[in-house]
Amino acid sequence: MQSETMSNEKSSRNDRGLGKKIKSAMPSGPFSILRATFNKAMRLVPYRIKYGIATRLRKSKYPYRVIRDGDVVVQVGAPKDILLAGRSRAVNFLRLVGSGKTVIVEPDETNCAALKSFATKNKLSDRMILRHMGAWSSPGRLVLLSNPEHPATNILKVVQSARGEDDQEPNYSGAEVPVDSLDNILSDAKVATPRLISITANGAEPEILKGLAQTFTSTVPYVSLAVTGTGYEELMSELDYELIALDDRGFTFKHRDVDAKGRASH
């Protein structure tokens, strides 16, 4: 995983929360134990309490602060352990779009089932377009390595291999899943140009961005990428985006043709 330092960090807004600060100050082993303990404890907290607090804390921070009632937002990746812990971007986006839509792309069947059940129970289904598949640069089938104990670490085998991490951990299982470009997924969903695209995909972010060529012909004001690879600032600069904030998953970028109020200049 890359260092969380980028050339423009000092000039960018820092909206990273307590969890990121604790993670940066602790060894990975103790932090993993602390995170697992927190996640289990939060499962016992009622939805309205934990997400009421979570959304309230996040709505003034990036990337959540850019969302307006009626917007279309895209979230790639929706693991159930994060969902049950009250830290799901998908759920916070669903709560913030109001009369809009959140398109959620998730390849793991159990994660999809958990989110669908959660949204139905909490009257969020009418705001959600859920696609049970992986996001990639083109249509096909790829092997997803899944960890039932910590779904947030699920990873596509091709990404793991590209990192030189060919040894599969014993608690992961592999299965083929359908994948497609976000261009195709959004076209099928028949939604307007998203205001925000958030990608938290454990290293697949560059390939997923390649599958947005058609969508990017219309100005997507904001893109948020998780900290799972290197060179993201340079990659986004080539797409005419500038880093504006460090967020709770990684980095939020704004298109250079978008003004201070988030409106495209053309």
C-alpha atoms as an extended CHARMM CRD file, in Angstrom:
* protein
*
       266  EXT
         1         1  MET       CA              0.0000000000        0.0000000000        0.0000000000  PROA      1               0.0000000000
         2         2  GLN       CA              1.2250000000        3.4460000000       -0.8430000000  PROA      2               0.0000000000
         3         3  SER       CA              2.3150000000        6.0870000000        1.5980000000  PROA      3               0.0000000000
         4         4  GLU       CA             -0.5500000000        8.4540000000        2.3300000000  PROA      4               0.0000000000
         5         5  THR       CA              1.6070000000       11.4090000000        1.3390000000  PROA      5               0.0000000000
         6         6  MET       CA              1.0340000000       13.1270000000       -1.9660000000  PROA      6               0.0000000000
         7         7  SER       CA              2.7210000000       16.2150000000       -3.3350000000  PROA      7               0.0000000000
         8         8  ASN       CA             -0.2430000000       18.5230000000       -2.7110000000  PROA      8               0.0000000000
         9         9  GLU       CA             -1.2860000000       17.2000000000        0.7110000000  PROA      9               0.0000000000
        10        10  LYS       CA             -0.1810000000       20.3370000000        2.5490000000  PROA      10              0.0000000000
        11        11  SER       CA             -2.4320000000       22.4970000000        0.3750000000  PROA      11              0.0000000000
        12        12  SER       CA             -5.3900000000       20.0890000000        0.5260000000  PROA      12              0.0000000000
        13        13  ARG       CA             -8.1210000000       20.0060000000        3.1120000000  PROA      13              0.0000000000
        14        14  ASN       CA             -7.6620000000       17.2150000000        5.6460000000  PROA      14              0.0000000000
        15        15  ASP       CA            -11.0080000000       15.5590000000        6.4050000000  PROA      15              0.0000000000
        16        16  ARG       CA             -9.6080000000       12.2850000000        7.6750000000  PROA      16              0.0000000000
        17        17  GLY       CA            -11.2760000000       11.0750000000       10.8230000000  PROA      17              0.0000000000
        18        18  LEU       CA            -10.1630000000        9.5780000000       14.1110000000  PROA      18              0.0000000000
        19        19  GLY       CA             -9.8570000000        6.0750000000       12.6550000000  PROA      19              0.0000000000
        20        20  LYS       CA             -7.2510000000        7.1570000000       10.1140000000  PROA      20              0.0000000000
        21        21  LYS       CA             -5.3010000000        9.0270000000       12.7930000000  PROA      21              0.0000000000
        22        22  ILE       CA             -5.2800000000        5.9880000000       15.0860000000  PROA      22              0.0000000000
        23        23  LYS       CA             -4.2610000000        3.7310000000       12.1880000000  PROA      23              0.0000000000
        24        24  SER       CA             -1.2880000000        5.9300000000       11.3190000000  PROA      24              0.0000000000
        25        25  ALA       CA             -0.1350000000        5.9380000000       14.9620000000  PROA      25              0.0000000000
        26        26  MET       CA             -0.4060000000        2.1900000000       15.6750000000  PROA      26              0.0000000000
        27        27  PRO       CA              1.2800000000       -0.9830000000       14.3910000000  PROA      27              0.0000000000
        28        28  SER       CA             -0.9310000000       -2.8790000000       11.9400000000  PROA      28              0.0000000000
        29        29  GLY       CA             -1.4700000000       -5.8950000000       14.2140000000  PROA      29              0.0000000000
        30        30  PRO       CA             -2.9150000000       -4.0560000000       17.2380000000  PROA      30              0.0000000000
        31        31  PHE       CA             -4.9100000000       -1.7670000000       14.9530000000  PROA      31              0.0000000000
        32        32  SER       CA             -6.5260000000       -4.7580000000       13.2180000000  PROA      32              0.0000000000
        33        33  ILE       CA             -7.5780000000       -6.1470000000       16.6010000000  PROA      33              0.0000000000
        34        34  LEU       CA             -8.9570000000       -2.7620000000       17.6670000000  PROA      34              0.0000000000
        35        35  ARG       CA            -10.8480000000       -2.3830000000       14.3950000000  PROA      35              0.0000000000
        36        36  ALA       CA            -12.3720000000       -5.8590000000       14.6420000000  PROA      36              0.0000000000
        37        37  THR       CA            -13.4540000000       -5.2050000000       18.2340000000  PROA      37              0.0000000000
        38        38  PHE       CA            -15.0200000000       -1.8740000000       17.2770000000  PROA      38              0.0000000000
        39        39  ASN       CA            -16.8500000000       -3.4020000000       14.3260000000  PROA      39              0.0000000000
        40        40  LYS       CA            -18.3330000000       -6.1800000000       16.4550000000  PROA      40              0.0000000000
        41        41  ALA       CA            -19.4410000000       -3.7220000000       19.1440000000  PROA      41              0.0000000000
        42        42  MET       CA            -21.0980000000       -1.4280000000       16.6040000000  PROA      42              0.0000000000
        43        43  ARG       CA            -23.2230000000       -4.2850000000       15.2470000000  PROA      43              0.0000000000
        44        44  LEU       CA            -25.2050000000       -4.0830000000       18.4880000000  PROA      44              0.0000000000
        45        45  VAL       CA            -26.0200000000       -0.3860000000       18.0560000000  PROA      45              0.0000000000
        46        46  PRO       CA            -29.4050000000        0.3200000000       16.4070000000  PROA      46              0.0000000000
        47        47  TYR       CA            -29.2780000000        1.5970000000       12.8180000000  PROA      47              0.0000000000
        48        48  ARG       CA            -30.9020000000        4.9680000000       13.5050000000  PROA      48              0.0000000000
        49        49  ILE       CA            -28.3910000000        5.7550000000       16.2250000000  PROA      49              0.0000000000
        50        50  LYS       CA            -25.1620000000        4.6960000000       14.5390000000  PROA      50              0.0000000000
        51        51  TYR       CA            -25.9820000000        6.0390000000       11.0860000000  PROA      51              0.0000000000
        52        52  GLY       CA            -27.6810000000        9.1090000000       12.4950000000  PROA      52              0.0000000000
        53        53  ILE       CA            -24.4100000000        9.9780000000       14.2070000000  PROA      53              0.0000000000
        54        54  ALA       CA            -22.2370000000        8.7950000000       11.3000000000  PROA      54              0.0000000000
        55        55  THR       CA            -24.0340000000       10.8590000000        8.6650000000  PROA      55              0.0000000000
        56        56  ARG       CA            -24.1430000000       13.9200000000       10.9030000000  PROA      56              0.0000000000
        57        57  LEU       CA            -20.3640000000       13.7170000000       11.4610000000  PROA      57              0.0000000000
        58        58  ARG       CA            -19.5960000000       13.1640000000        7.7840000000  PROA      58              0.0000000000
        59        59  LYS       CA            -21.9600000000       15.5010000000        5.9340000000  PROA      59              0.0000000000
        60        60  SER       CA            -19.6610000000       18.4970000000        6.3870000000  PROA      60              0.0000000000
        61        61  LYS       CA            -16.6060000000       16.5280000000        5.2420000000  PROA      61              0.0000000000
        62        62  TYR       CA            -15.3850000000       15.3380000000        1.8530000000  PROA      62              0.0000000000
        63        63  PRO       CA            -16.6290000000       13.5670000000       -0.1800000000  PROA      63              0.0000000000
        64        64  TYR       CA            -20.0230000000       13.6110000000        1.5750000000  PROA      64              0.0000000000
        65        65  ARG       CA            -20.2780000000       17.4260000000        1.6740000000  PROA      65              0.0000000000
        66        66  VAL       CA            -20.6060000000       17.6860000000       -2.1220000000  PROA      66              0.0000000000
        67        67  ILE       CA            -23.8290000000       15.6280000000       -2.2570000000  PROA      67              0.0000000000
        68        68  ARG       CA            -27.1310000000       17.4810000000       -2.7490000000  PROA      68              0.0000000000
        69        69  ASP       CA            -30.7170000000       16.3030000000       -2.6540000000  PROA      69              0.0000000000
        70        70  GLY       CA            -31.5500000000       14.7250000000       -6.0090000000  PROA      70              0.0000000000
        71        71  ASP       CA            -27.9690000000       13.8720000000       -7.0010000000  PROA      71              0.0000000000
        72        72  VAL       CA            -26.7400000000       10.6530000000       -8.5750000000  PROA      72              0.0000000000
        73        73  VAL       CA            -23.8270000000        9.1420000000       -6.6460000000  PROA      73              0.0000000000
        74        74  VAL       CA            -21.8350000000        6.0060000000       -7.4690000000  PROA      74              0.0000000000
        75        75  GLN       CA            -20.2300000000        3.7570000000       -4.8770000000  PROA      75              0.0000000000
        76        76  VAL       CA            -17.9810000000        0.8770000000       -5.9380000000  PROA      76              0.0000000000
        77        77  GLY       CA            -17.5080000000       -1.5490000000       -3.0490000000  PROA      77              0.0000000000
        78        78  ALA       CA            -19.9510000000       -2.1950000000       -0.1970000000  PROA      78              0.0000000000
        79        79  PRO       CA            -18.5870000000       -4.7830000000        2.2800000000  PROA      79              0.0000000000
        80        80  LYS       CA            -20.9660000000       -5.9920000000        4.9760000000  PROA      80              0.0000000000
        81        81  ASP       CA            -18.5040000000       -5.6790000000        7.8760000000  PROA      81              0.0000000000
        82        82  ILE       CA            -18.2220000000       -1.9340000000        7.2090000000  PROA      82              0.0000000000
        83        83  LEU       CA            -22.0030000000       -1.7910000000        6.7210000000  PROA      83              0.0000000000
        84        84  LEU       CA            -22.7760000000       -3.3530000000       10.0930000000  PROA      84              0.0000000000
        85        85  ALA       CA            -20.1660000000       -1.2210000000       11.8350000000  PROA      85              0.0000000000
        86        86  GLY       CA            -21.9240000000        1.9890000000       10.7910000000  PROA      86              0.0000000000
        87        87  ARG       CA            -19.1280000000        3.0930000000        8.4490000000  PROA      87              0.0000000000
        88        88  SER       CA            -20.6020000000        2.2410000000        5.0480000000  PROA      88              0.0000000000
        89        89  ARG       CA            -20.1630000000        4.8950000000        2.3810000000  PROA      89              0.0000000000
        90        90  ALA       CA            -23.0180000000        3.2710000000        0.4900000000  PROA      90              0.0000000000
        91        91  VAL       CA            -25.4430000000        3.8400000000        3.3660000000  PROA      91              0.0000000000
        92        92  ASN       CA            -24.2870000000        7.3810000000        4.0780000000  PROA      92              0.0000000000
        93        93  PHE       CA            -24.6820000000        8.2020000000        0.3790000000  PROA      93              0.0000000000
        94        94  LEU       CA            -28.1700000000        6.6710000000        0.3680000000  PROA      94              0.0000000000
        95        95  ARG       CA            -29.1260000000        8.8830000000        3.2900000000  PROA      95              0.0000000000
        96        96  LEU       CA            -27.7100000000       12.0340000000        1.6730000000  PROA      96              0.0000000000
        97        97  VAL       CA            -29.0530000000       11.8040000000       -1.9050000000  PROA      97              0.0000000000
        98        98  GLY       CA            -32.6560000000       12.2950000000       -0.7760000000  PROA      98              0.0000000000
        99        99  SER       CA            -34.7650000000       12.1360000000       -3.9300000000  PROA      99              0.0000000000
       100       100  GLY       CA            -31.7010000000       11.1070000000       -5.9480000000  PROA      100             0.0000000000
       101       101  LYS       CA            -30.1080000000        7.7270000000       -6.5730000000  PROA      101             0.0000000000
       102       102  THR       CA            -27.0440000000        5.8800000000       -5.3430000000  PROA      102             0.0000000000
       103       103  VAL       CA            -25.6740000000        3.3030000000       -7.7860000000  PROA      103             0.0000000000
       104       104  ILE       CA            -23.8170000000        0.6370000000       -5.8140000000  PROA      104             0.0000000000
       105       105  VAL       CA            -21.5550000000       -1.9320000000       -7.4890000000  PROA      105             0.0000000000
       106       106  GLU       CA            -20.4840000000       -4.9140000000       -5.3850000000  PROA      106             0.0000000000
       107       107  PRO       CA            -19.2400000000       -8.3270000000       -6.6200000000  PROA      107             0.0000000000
       108       108  ASP       CA            -19.6650000000      -10.3710000000       -3.4290000000  PROA      108             0.0000000000
       109       109  GLU       CA            -23.0600000000      -12.0740000000       -3.1280000000  PROA      109             0.0000000000
       110       110  THR       CA            -23.1960000000      -12.0000000000        0.6910000000  PROA      110             0.0000000000
       111       111  ASN       CA            -22.3210000000       -8.2960000000        0.7350000000  PROA      111             0.0000000000
       112       112  CYS       CA            -25.0890000000       -7.5690000000       -1.7660000000  PROA      112             0.0000000000
       113       113  ALA       CA            -27.6150000000       -9.5810000000        0.2340000000  PROA      113             0.0000000000
       114       114  ALA       CA            -26.6840000000       -7.7870000000        3.4520000000  PROA      114             0.0000000000
       115       115  LEU       CA            -26.9850000000       -4.3370000000        1.8480000000  PROA      115             0.0000000000
       116       116  LYS       CA            -30.2830000000       -5.1750000000        0.1400000000  PROA      116             0.0000000000
       117       117  SER       CA            -31.7550000000       -6.4260000000        3.4230000000  PROA      117             0.0000000000
       118       118  PHE       CA            -30.4170000000       -3.3950000000        5.2860000000  PROA      118             0.0000000000
       119       119  ALA       CA            -31.8290000000       -0.9250000000        2.7430000000  PROA      119             0.0000000000
       120       120  THR       CA            -35.2320000000       -2.6220000000        2.7240000000  PROA      120             0.0000000000
       121       121  LYS       CA            -35.4580000000       -2.6960000000        6.5140000000  PROA      121             0.0000000000
       122       122  ASN       CA            -34.5010000000        0.9580000000        6.7960000000  PROA      122             0.0000000000
       123       123  LYS       CA            -36.6120000000        2.2910000000        3.8940000000  PROA      123             0.0000000000
       124       124  LEU       CA            -33.7090000000        3.2270000000        1.6430000000  PROA      124             0.0000000000
       125       125  SER       CA            -34.4190000000        0.8500000000       -1.2530000000  PROA      125             0.0000000000
       126       126  ASP       CA            -36.1070000000        3.4740000000       -3.4250000000  PROA      126             0.0000000000
       127       127  ARG       CA            -32.8420000000        5.4500000000       -3.5040000000  PROA      127             0.0000000000
       128       128  MET       CA            -30.6470000000        2.4720000000       -4.3750000000  PROA      128             0.0000000000
       129       129  ILE       CA            -29.6440000000        0.8540000000       -7.6660000000  PROA      129             0.0000000000
       130       130  LEU       CA            -27.6260000000       -2.2270000000       -6.6760000000  PROA      130             0.0000000000
       131       131  ARG       CA            -25.5520000000       -4.1690000000       -9.1890000000  PROA      131             0.0000000000
       132       132  HSD       CA            -24.1750000000       -7.5600000000       -8.1390000000  PROA      132             0.0000000000
       133       133  MET       CA            -20.9460000000       -7.5180000000      -10.1730000000  PROA      133             0.0000000000
       134       134  GLY       CA            -17.4580000000       -6.1250000000      -10.1430000000  PROA      134             0.0000000000
       135       135  ALA       CA            -16.4040000000       -2.8600000000      -11.7520000000  PROA      135             0.0000000000
       136       136  TRP       CA            -13.5530000000       -3.1250000000      -14.2490000000  PROA      136             0.0000000000
       137       137  SER       CA            -12.3300000000       -1.5970000000      -17.5230000000  PROA      137             0.0000000000
       138       138  SER       CA            -14.3930000000       -3.9100000000      -19.7470000000  PROA      138             0.0000000000
       139       139  PRO       CA            -16.9700000000       -6.7380000000      -19.5850000000  PROA      139             0.0000000000
       140       140  GLY       CA            -15.8100000000      -10.2120000000      -18.5820000000  PROA      140             0.0000000000
       141       141  ARG       CA            -15.3580000000      -12.5830000000      -15.6770000000  PROA      141             0.0000000000
       142       142  LEU       CA            -12.6150000000      -12.3730000000      -13.0480000000  PROA      142             0.0000000000
       143       143  VAL       CA            -11.7640000000      -14.3060000000       -9.8920000000  PROA      143             0.0000000000
       144       144  LEU       CA            -12.7220000000      -12.5670000000       -6.6540000000  PROA      144             0.0000000000
       145       145  LEU       CA            -10.8310000000      -13.6010000000       -3.5140000000  PROA      145             0.0000000000
       146       146  SER       CA            -13.2550000000      -13.2630000000       -0.5960000000  PROA      146             0.0000000000
       147       147  ASN       CA            -12.6300000000      -13.2090000000        3.1360000000  PROA      147             0.0000000000
       148       148  PRO       CA            -15.8890000000      -13.9020000000        5.0460000000  PROA      148             0.0000000000
       149       149  GLU       CA            -14.3420000000      -12.6010000000        8.2740000000  PROA      149             0.0000000000
       150       150  HSD       CA            -13.3260000000       -9.2650000000        6.7740000000  PROA      150             0.0000000000
       151       151  PRO       CA            -15.0760000000       -8.6210000000        3.4240000000  PROA      151             0.0000000000
       152       152  ALA       CA            -13.5300000000       -5.1510000000        3.1830000000  PROA      152             0.0000000000
       153       153  THR       CA            -10.2850000000       -6.9190000000        2.2200000000  PROA      153             0.0000000000
       154       154  ASN       CA            -11.8350000000       -8.7950000000       -0.7310000000  PROA      154             0.0000000000
       155       155  ILE       CA             -9.6450000000       -8.4160000000       -3.8040000000  PROA      155             0.0000000000
       156       156  LEU       CA             -9.6680000000       -9.4340000000       -7.4510000000  PROA      156             0.0000000000
       157       157  LYS       CA             -7.0880000000      -12.1340000000       -8.1540000000  PROA      157             0.0000000000
       158       158  VAL       CA             -5.7050000000      -10.1990000000      -11.1430000000  PROA      158             0.0000000000
       159       159  VAL       CA             -5.0050000000       -7.2030000000       -8.8630000000  PROA      159             0.0000000000
       160       160  GLN       CA             -3.3560000000       -9.3780000000       -6.2390000000  PROA      160             0.0000000000
       161       161  SER       CA             -1.1530000000      -11.0100000000       -8.9010000000  PROA      161             0.0000000000
       162       162  ALA       CA             -0.1830000000       -7.6230000000      -10.3720000000  PROA      162             0.0000000000
       163       163  ARG       CA              1.0860000000       -6.6430000000       -6.9340000000  PROA      163             0.0000000000
       164       164  GLY       CA              3.2260000000       -9.7590000000       -6.8010000000  PROA      164             0.0000000000
       165       165  GLU       CA              1.0930000000      -11.1920000000       -3.9940000000  PROA      165             0.0000000000
       166       166  ASP       CA              0.4870000000      -14.6190000000       -5.5190000000  PROA      166             0.0000000000
       167       167  ASP       CA              0.1520000000      -16.5070000000       -2.2430000000  PROA      167             0.0000000000
       168       168  GLN       CA             -3.5250000000      -16.6540000000       -1.3300000000  PROA      168             0.0000000000
       169       169  GLU       CA             -4.1690000000      -16.4840000000        2.4050000000  PROA      169             0.0000000000
       170       170  PRO       CA             -5.8930000000      -19.5770000000        3.8350000000  PROA      170             0.0000000000
       171       171  ASN       CA             -9.0430000000      -17.7190000000        4.9680000000  PROA      171             0.0000000000
       172       172  TYR       CA             -9.7830000000      -16.5020000000        1.4060000000  PROA      172             0.0000000000
       173       173  SER       CA            -11.8220000000      -18.3980000000       -1.1570000000  PROA      173             0.0000000000
       174       174  GLY       CA            -11.8510000000      -17.6950000000       -4.8890000000  PROA      174             0.0000000000
       175       175  ALA       CA            -14.8060000000      -17.6160000000       -7.2720000000  PROA      175             0.0000000000
       176       176  GLU       CA            -15.4480000000      -16.1390000000      -10.7080000000  PROA      176             0.0000000000
       177       177  VAL       CA            -17.6820000000      -13.0700000000      -10.7920000000  PROA      177             0.0000000000
       178       178  PRO       CA            -19.0400000000      -10.9880000000      -13.6740000000  PROA      178             0.0000000000
       179       179  VAL       CA            -17.3730000000       -7.6190000000      -14.2070000000  PROA      179             0.0000000000
       180       180  ASP       CA            -18.1710000000       -4.6760000000      -16.4440000000  PROA      180             0.0000000000
       181       181  SER       CA            -17.1820000000       -1.0750000000      -17.0530000000  PROA      181             0.0000000000
       182       182  LEU       CA            -18.9230000000        1.6840000000      -15.1260000000  PROA      182             0.0000000000
       183       183  ASP       CA            -19.7960000000        3.1930000000      -18.5020000000  PROA      183             0.0000000000
       184       184  ASN       CA            -21.9200000000        0.1220000000      -19.2580000000  PROA      184             0.0000000000
       185       185  ILE       CA            -23.2850000000       -0.1720000000      -15.7330000000  PROA      185             0.0000000000
       186       186  LEU       CA            -24.4080000000        3.4720000000      -15.6340000000  PROA      186             0.0000000000
       187       187  SER       CA            -25.8720000000        3.2810000000      -19.1300000000  PROA      187             0.0000000000
       188       188  ASP       CA            -27.8980000000        0.2380000000      -18.0920000000  PROA      188             0.0000000000
       189       189  ALA       CA            -29.0440000000        2.0290000000      -14.9270000000  PROA      189             0.0000000000
       190       190  LYS       CA            -30.3140000000        4.9560000000      -17.0420000000  PROA      190             0.0000000000
       191       191  VAL       CA            -29.2080000000        7.6280000000      -14.6010000000  PROA      191             0.0000000000
       192       192  ALA       CA            -27.9830000000       11.1820000000      -15.1090000000  PROA      192             0.0000000000
       193       193  THR       CA            -24.2880000000       12.0570000000      -14.9800000000  PROA      193             0.0000000000
       194       194  PRO       CA            -23.1190000000       11.3450000000      -11.4050000000  PROA      194             0.0000000000
       195       195  ARG       CA            -22.0870000000       14.2250000000       -9.2000000000  PROA      195             0.0000000000
       196       196  LEU       CA            -19.7100000000       11.9480000000       -7.3000000000  PROA      196             0.0000000000
       197       197  ILE       CA            -18.0470000000        8.6350000000       -8.1360000000  PROA      197             0.0000000000
       198       198  SER       CA            -16.4730000000        6.8840000000       -5.1550000000  PROA      198             0.0000000000
       199       199  ILE       CA            -14.2500000000        3.8500000000       -5.7600000000  PROA      199             0.0000000000
       200       200  THR       CA            -13.0310000000        1.7160000000       -2.8590000000  PROA      200             0.0000000000
       201       201  ALA       CA            -11.8850000000       -1.4190000000       -4.6370000000  PROA      201             0.0000000000
       202       202  ASN       CA             -8.5900000000       -2.5720000000       -3.1100000000  PROA      202             0.0000000000
       203       203  GLY       CA             -6.3030000000       -1.7130000000       -5.9950000000  PROA      203             0.0000000000
       204       204  ALA       CA             -8.6740000000       -1.9840000000       -8.9630000000  PROA      204             0.0000000000
       205       205  GLU       CA             -9.1940000000        1.7910000000       -9.1020000000  PROA      205             0.0000000000
       206       206  PRO       CA             -6.9760000000        2.5050000000      -12.1670000000  PROA      206             0.0000000000
       207       207  GLU       CA             -8.6950000000       -0.1950000000      -14.2540000000  PROA      207             0.0000000000
       208       208  ILE       CA            -12.1230000000        1.0120000000      -13.1590000000  PROA      208             0.0000000000
       209       209  LEU       CA            -11.2560000000        4.5670000000      -14.2070000000  PROA      209             0.0000000000
       210       210  LYS       CA            -10.4130000000        3.2580000000      -17.6970000000  PROA      210             0.0000000000
       211       211  GLY       CA            -14.0000000000        2.0480000000      -17.9050000000  PROA      211             0.0000000000
       212       212  LEU       CA            -15.3580000000        5.5780000000      -17.3960000000  PROA      212             0.0000000000
       213       213  ALA       CA            -14.2180000000        7.1060000000      -20.7060000000  PROA      213             0.0000000000
       214       214  GLN       CA            -17.7580000000        7.6500000000      -21.9860000000  PROA      214             0.0000000000
       215       215  THR       CA            -19.0980000000        8.9130000000      -18.6480000000  PROA      215             0.0000000000
       216       216  PHE       CA            -16.2270000000       11.3880000000      -18.3910000000  PROA      216             0.0000000000
       217       217  THR       CA            -17.2500000000       13.0070000000      -21.7080000000  PROA      217             0.0000000000
       218       218  SER       CA            -19.8110000000       14.7330000000      -19.4700000000  PROA      218             0.0000000000
       219       219  THR       CA            -18.2020000000       16.4770000000      -16.5210000000  PROA      219             0.0000000000
       220       220  VAL       CA            -18.3550000000       14.3700000000      -13.3620000000  PROA      220             0.0000000000
       221       221  PRO       CA            -17.6120000000       17.0170000000      -10.7140000000  PROA      221             0.0000000000
       222       222  TYR       CA            -16.0380000000       14.8080000000       -8.0540000000  PROA      222             0.0000000000
       223       223  VAL       CA            -14.1790000000       11.4990000000       -7.8020000000  PROA      223             0.0000000000
       224       224  SER       CA            -13.0530000000        9.8390000000       -4.5760000000  PROA      224             0.0000000000
       225       225  LEU       CA            -10.4350000000        7.0630000000       -4.5610000000  PROA      225             0.0000000000
       226       226  ALA       CA             -9.3560000000        4.8440000000       -1.6850000000  PROA      226             0.0000000000
       227       227  VAL       CA             -5.6890000000        4.6580000000       -0.6870000000  PROA      227             0.0000000000
       228       228  THR       CA             -4.9120000000        1.3020000000       -2.2890000000  PROA      228             0.0000000000
       229       229  GLY       CA             -2.2990000000        2.0830000000       -4.9120000000  PROA      229             0.0000000000
       230       230  THR       CA              0.2860000000        4.5840000000       -6.1330000000  PROA      230             0.0000000000
       231       231  GLY       CA              0.3130000000        7.4530000000       -8.5970000000  PROA      231             0.0000000000
       232       232  TYR       CA             -3.3410000000        8.3890000000       -8.1660000000  PROA      232             0.0000000000
       233       233  GLU       CA             -2.7210000000       12.1380000000       -8.1650000000  PROA      233             0.0000000000
       234       234  GLU       CA             -0.8220000000       11.9490000000      -11.4550000000  PROA      234             0.0000000000
       235       235  LEU       CA             -3.4640000000        9.6630000000      -12.9680000000  PROA      235             0.0000000000
       236       236  MET       CA             -6.3090000000       11.9820000000      -11.9860000000  PROA      236             0.0000000000
       237       237  SER       CA             -4.3900000000       15.0450000000      -13.2220000000  PROA      237             0.0000000000
       238       238  GLU       CA             -4.2840000000       13.4530000000      -16.6750000000  PROA      238             0.0000000000
       239       239  LEU       CA             -8.0760000000       13.2460000000      -16.4770000000  PROA      239             0.0000000000
       240       240  ASP       CA             -8.2850000000       16.9820000000      -15.5360000000  PROA      240             0.0000000000
       241       241  TYR       CA             -8.9370000000       16.4400000000      -11.8350000000  PROA      241             0.0000000000
       242       242  GLU       CA             -7.1320000000       18.1160000000       -8.9460000000  PROA      242             0.0000000000
       243       243  LEU       CA             -6.7190000000       16.8590000000       -5.3930000000  PROA      243             0.0000000000
       244       244  ILE       CA             -8.8520000000       18.9160000000       -2.9900000000  PROA      244             0.0000000000
       245       245  ALA       CA             -9.0730000000       16.8150000000        0.1690000000  PROA      245             0.0000000000
       246       246  LEU       CA             -7.8300000000       13.8480000000        2.1310000000  PROA      246             0.0000000000
       247       247  ASP       CA            -10.9790000000       11.9510000000        3.0710000000  PROA      247             0.0000000000
       248       248  ASP       CA            -11.9580000000        9.0490000000        5.3220000000  PROA      248             0.0000000000
       249       249  ARG       CA            -10.9860000000        6.4570000000        2.6940000000  PROA      249             0.0000000000
       250       250  GLY       CA             -8.3270000000        8.2490000000        0.6760000000  PROA      250             0.0000000000
       251       251  PHE       CA             -8.5270000000       11.2190000000       -1.6550000000  PROA      251             0.0000000000
       252       252  THR       CA            -11.2450000000       13.4460000000       -3.1140000000  PROA      252             0.0000000000
       253       253  PHE       CA            -10.6110000000       15.0620000000       -6.5110000000  PROA      253             0.0000000000
       254       254  LYS       CA            -12.5170000000       17.8870000000       -8.2420000000  PROA      254             0.0000000000
       255       255  HSD       CA            -12.6940000000       18.3810000000      -12.0070000000  PROA      255             0.0000000000
       256       256  ARG       CA            -10.8560000000       21.5130000000      -13.1040000000  PROA      256             0.0000000000
       257       257  ASP       CA            -13.9360000000       22.7490000000      -14.9960000000  PROA      257             0.0000000000
       258       258  VAL       CA            -16.0320000000       22.8050000000      -11.8050000000  PROA      258             0.0000000000
       259       259  ASP       CA            -16.3650000000       26.0200000000       -9.8170000000  PROA      259             0.0000000000
       260       260  ALA       CA            -16.2790000000       26.5120000000       -6.0340000000  PROA      260             0.0000000000
       261       261  LYS       CA            -19.9920000000       25.6610000000       -5.8140000000  PROA      261             0.0000000000
       262       262  GLY       CA            -19.5380000000       22.3840000000       -7.6500000000  PROA      262             0.0000000000
       263       263  ARG       CA            -21.0290000000       23.5610000000      -10.9610000000  PROA      263             0.0000000000
       264       264  ALA       CA            -19.5300000000       22.7080000000      -14.3410000000  PROA      264             0.0000000000
       265       265  SER       CA            -18.3370000000       25.8050000000      -16.1670000000  PROA      265             0.0000000000
       266       266  HSD       CA            -19.5610000000       24.5520000000      -19.5530000000  PROA      266             0.0000000000
